[in-house]
Amino acid sequence: MDRNIPETHFSAVELGVYDGCSFVVTTERESIASTPVSYKLQCSSPSKLEPEQAASIDPSRLPSNLIVIDSVFSGKGRRAETDFAGVVIEPLFRKLNVQHQFVKTSSPHSIRDIASSLDAKSQYTILFLSGDTSISEFVNHLPSSHSNISIVPFPMGTGNAWATSLKLTDPAVILSQFLKGSLQTHQFPLYKATFANGLSIKFFIILSLGFHANLLHLCEEHEYQQMGVERFRIASQRILDSYALNSHVSIPNTLQGSYSYFVLINTTHLEPTYIPSPQSDPLNPPLHVLAYESSLSQSEFRKRLMNGYLNTLKTDIQEKGTIYKALPDSFEVYISDNPEERHKFELCCDGQLLNLLDLNPSPDHTVSFKIETCTSPSLLVLC
């Protein structure tokens, strides 16, 4: 046998029975943990299934005002075989006669347009086939008074920090749980960052300075765009080799120092196997700060970054050179660095990339921003 031929892994998830047909989604992967390479929706006789497997689908129990948003450029994009919406959801909903609106993004403004068009007095359930950034963009363009939206995240991005932290990892399983009504409804916290020029951004995953923000900014450059996940490793090495990773950051009564890595984080995971913040809870405050002091050697800094692949949930990772603690509901962050080193002011807020120098009213103004727990819009997640 040729050892160079990758082993293919197939998994089958039963969605339920409707009108004499048991719907099953088969997912093909090159390995158990890898990104799907194809989806197939199949119909089989329910008599072939064990009785407890053959749960009926009752379309009348599904939410009204159902919207499916497919952010088609998220992750590796969509090919015919990996188009979960086109291969699975759309044909299934047609067979079930499920009334819904289907939005396939066609421009950078598609998500903000649908968010801003929603009636603040109506109730909606949104199936989001996307990465984290698309959901964040949606949240930031909702009417501020909206309190009738439930989100079901399907992890179709690169990192999928939020969905993974909510234990939503397999699109077929998520759809099955949604159809069977086994997903639970939860409120989730939103945080607002307000900058010196008055701009405010809501976030629910991460706000970062230093290494993490530098990495996301660098990966936006054209040479990295076609590399997939590999771009993060290559860009990381470039940053470690050529950036001064010593941002001077302070939060009054909480911390003050020089840091290579500084994040405000609300999720346990940033990737399916990467757990930088074991004590975070995506469904409950508080935010945590995780910062690595710049006094750490490069090898020790690398080691602590990589510890995210070894961490287990609920553990305390505080140690000398690592700041890790819960934060109050409201606080301010100050940055005191030389403006000529623009990379020290690069910021990432749930995938939105900014530079704090561009948000300052004048060169003489102190570079700072305020973080507070948000009360509106009040949103729900099904997980």
N, C-alpha and C positions, 0 to 999 in steps of 0.2 A: 504493500500500500504506500502511496506517495505521502510522506509525512508533511509535505508543504501544502497539501490541500486542506484548507480550514474546515473544521468540523462545524456543520450547520446544526443549530438548535431551533426546534419548533415548540411552541406552547399554544395550547387551545384553551380559550375561555368561553364558557357558555353564558350567553346574554339572557336567555329566557325563551319561553315558548309563546308563540302567537299564531292563531289561525292554523293550527296543526303543523307548524314549522318550528323547530328548535334552532335558534340562531347561534352560531359559534364563530368567534373571531380567532383565526390562526395567525400567530406572529412568528416571523422568521428572523432569527438573529445569527450572526457568525459565532457568537458565544453567548452564554446565559446572561452575562452582564452588559453586553454590547448594545449599541443603538440598533433598533429594528431595521431590516433591509426590505421587508415587505409585510403587508397585512392582507388578509383575505376574509371576506364575510361569506359563510357557508350556511346552508340550511340542511338539517337532517331530521329524521323522524324521531320524535320525542320518546318513542317506545324503546329506542336503543340506549336511553339514559337511565341512570338510577332515579327512583322517584324523587329523592330529595334534591337532585340536580335540576329537575325539570320545572323550575319556577316559572309561573305564567307572567307575561308582560301585560299590564293593563294600561294602555295609552291614556285612558281617561284620568289616571292618577298622576300623570306627569304634569309639571308646572305649566301654567299658561304664560304667555309672553316669554317664550323660550327663544333665546338667541344663541346661535353658534358662530363664534368668531374664530376664523382660521388665519393666524398671522403667518402667511406663507413663506416669509423670508427668515423666520426664526430657526435656530439650529442650523441644520444643513440644507434648509429649504425643503421643497416638496418635489419628489419624483412621482410618477404614476403609481409605483408600487408602495410608496411610503405616505401617500396622501390619505391619512386616516379619515379625514372628513369625507373625501370623495369616494373612498373604497368601502368605508364602514358606515359612518353616521348618516350620510345623505340617503343611500339606498335603503338602509334600515328604517329611517324615519318615514320614507315614502311608503314602505310596506305597512308600517304601523299607522299611517295617516296622521302623523304627529304634526300639528301646526307649529311652525317655527320660522324664524328669519335666519337666513344663512348669509354671513358676511365673510367674503374672502378678500383680504387686504389687497389693494391695488396701487396704493400710493402711501407716502410717509404720513399722510393725514387721515387715512381710513379709520384708524381706531379713535382718534380724537373726535372725528366727525360723528361717529356712532355714539360715543359717550355724551357729547354735548347735545345730541338730538333727543335723548331719552326724557320722557315725561317724568318730572320729579314726583308726581303723585301716583304713578303706576308702579306695579311690582314686576320685576324681571328676574329671570334666571339665566345666567350667561355661562355657556360652556366655552372655555377659553383654551384653544389649541395653540400654545405659544410658549415663549420663554417668560422670564420674570419681567423684562423691560416693557413688554406689550401690556401686561396687566397694570404695571405702574403708570404707564401713559394713560390708560383708560381711567384709572382712579383719579388722576390729576386733572382730567377734563370733564369729570362729572359735575353737574350742578351741586353746589356745596350743601344744599338742603336735602339731597337725596338720601333716603334711609330704607329703600325697598329693593335692594339689589343683592342677589345671592350669586356667588361665583363658584364655578367648578373648574379648577385648573387641571388641564391635561399637559404633562411635561413634554413639550416639543422644542424647547430651546437648547442652549449649550450647557448651562450649569443647572438650571431648574431648582434653584435654592429653595424657593417657597414651597413648591409642590413636594419636593423630597422631604423637607422638614415636616410637612403635614402627612407624610407617609403615603403620598399619592405618586406612585412610580411607574405604573403600567397602564397605558391608555385603555386597553381592552378591559382590564379589571375595573378601572374607574367607571367606564361606561356601563358595565354589568351592575355595579353597585348603584349607580344612578337610576338605572331602569328598574331595579328591584326595590328602590327606596331605602337602601341600607346606609346611605351616607347621612351623617349627622350634621345639623346646622349649628354653626358657632359664629359668634362675633369675633373679629380680630382687630388688634390695635393698629392705628395709624399714627404716624409721627409727622410733624411739620418742621421743616428747616426754613428759617427766614433769614435772608441775606441782607447785607448792608444797603443795597439799592431797593429793597422792598420786595424783591422776588421771593416767592415761597414755593416749596415743593413738598408734597406729601410722599412719605416712603414707609415701607413695612418690612424691608429686608436688611439693607445695609447702606450706610453712608461712610465713605472712606477718604482718607488722605494718605500720602506716603506710598508705599510699595503697591498696594492693591489698586489705588486710583491710577498711579503711573502705568501699571500693567494694562488696565482697561483702555486708557488713553492711547498707549502705544499700539495696542492691537487694532485700533481703528485705522491705522495707516494702511495704505493700499497693499503693501508687500505682505501683510499678515492676513489679509481678508480671506484668502483662498486656502488657508492652511488647516481649517478645522480646529479641533482642540489642541493640536500640536503647536499652534501659534503661541499659546500661553507659555509653554516651556521655553521656546526660542526667545520670546520677548522678555521673559523673566531673566534669562541669562544676560541679555543686553542691559537691562536695568541694573542688575547686580554689578556688572562690569563698569558701567559708565555714569550712573546717577549717584549724586550725593544724597544718601538716604538718612537724613537727619533733620526732620521737620520739627520745629519748636512750637509745641502745642500746649495750651493750658485750658483747664476747666476749673473755675474758681471752686475752692473747697473740695476738689476731687483729685486733680492731678496737674502736674506741670513738669515738662521735661523735653528731651530731644528723642524723637521716635523714628524708627525706620518704617514702622507699620502702625497705622492708627485707624481703627474702624469702630463705628457705632452699629451694633448688630442686633437683630431681632429674631434671627433664625439659627437653628443648630447647625444646619448644613449650608455650604455654598455649592457643593457638587454632591452627587449621589453617595460617594464614599469619603467625602471631606467634611469633617466636623470641627470647625475652628472654635465654636462657642457652645460647649456641651450643656451649659446651664440656661441657655435661651429657650424661649417658648413662643412659637409663632402665633399662638392664640391668646397670649397674655403678656402685659408689660411685666417688668421694665425692660428697656433697652439695656444692653451691656456694652461697656467699652473694652476693647481688646487692643493693647498697644505693646509693641516690642521696642525696648530702649535701643537707641542707636549705638550704645556702648558695647553691645554684643558683637562678637567677631562675626565675619561673614559666614563661617561654617556653623556657628551656633545659631545665627539668624535663620539659615537654611533649615537647620534641624528643627527649630521651633515651628517654622512654616509647615514642614512635612509632618509634624506631630498631629496635624489635623486629620491625617489618614489613620492615625492610631488611637485617637481619643474615643472614649465611650461616653454616652449620654450621662448627664448629671454630675460628671466629675469636675473638680476645681483645678484649673490649670494655672492658677496664680503661682509664681515663683520669682526668684530674683531676676530682674531684667524683663519680666512680663507683668504688665498691669492688666488685671481682669476683674471687673467689678460691675455690679448693678448701678444704674444711674437714676437720679430723681426724675420727676415728671417734666421738669423744665430746667434748662441750664443754657449757658453760653459757652461757645468754643472760640478761643483766640489763637491766631497764628502770628508769630513774630519772626519772620524770615526776610531775607533780602529779596525785594521784588525782581531783581535781575535773574534770580533762579526760579523761573516760572513753573518748573515742574513741581516745586514744593507747594504750589497753590492749586495743583490739579485736584479735582474732587470728583468722586463718583457717587451718585445718589440713585440707587436702584436702577443702574444702567444708564442714567442720564449723566453725561459728561460735561463738566463745567470747569472754568478756572476762576478762582475767587478774586483774582485781580481784575477780571472783567466785570465783576459784580460790585466793585467798590466805587462809591461816588467820586472819590478823588484819591490821588496818590498818598496824601497825608492822612487819610482816614484809616483807623485801626482795622485790620482785617479780622473779621469775626462773623459769626452767625449764631442764631438762637435755635434751640431744639425744644419742642414742646409736644406733649401728647395731644392728639387731635380728637375732637368730639364730633366732627362732621367732615365728609358724609359718614354715616354709620352703616357699615357694610357687613355682609355675612359670607362665610365660606362653607361649602359642603365638603366634608372630609371624613 
